[in-house]
């Protein structure tokens, strides 16, 4: 699947302020005045909710597309078509969208909210939560540097394969059990 130029992807299954979509919409609003930009949001905003109102007020209708609910199998296609994935969350407990994007080789821009830095590591660009200017700068930087996008996509996939698989989680769990058993034996 060929990547679409100037195409951002984010997921927003819950239309809540914690997901930070407002800040990504602000970035798109700024970028669209200087270059082509398109944002696909996997999810649907609440009818007459804050996000829907911002899209209307900022006249972003032709730049932002909401998919509504999609089948699980469709996620890979959306990631494959994206120039980059942006995770604007103010806080994430794990950061599944970042891991999914990285697993698809998509370059990631994420905030440092919650566990996202642990998931993304150095395999993506991290910005402060709630900072639309930082998001804008990071997005423009990746749009301007295809070689950097390519390198981050490869680094993200490598990070997922090296440290975010079930095999890796199982090995880490076994290590903890071994440490605990060794510590217990040392007490006897």
Secondary structure, DSSP 8 states (H G I E B T S, - for coil): ----TTEEEEE-SS--GGG-HHHHHHHHHHHTTTS--EEEEES---TTSHHHHHHHHTT-TTTEEE--S--GGGHHHHHHH-SEEEE--S--SS-HHHHHHHHTT--EEEE-STTHHHHHTTSSEEE-TT-HHHHHHHHHHHHH-HHHHHHHHHHHHHHHHHHSSHHHHHHHHHHHHHHHHHHHHHH-
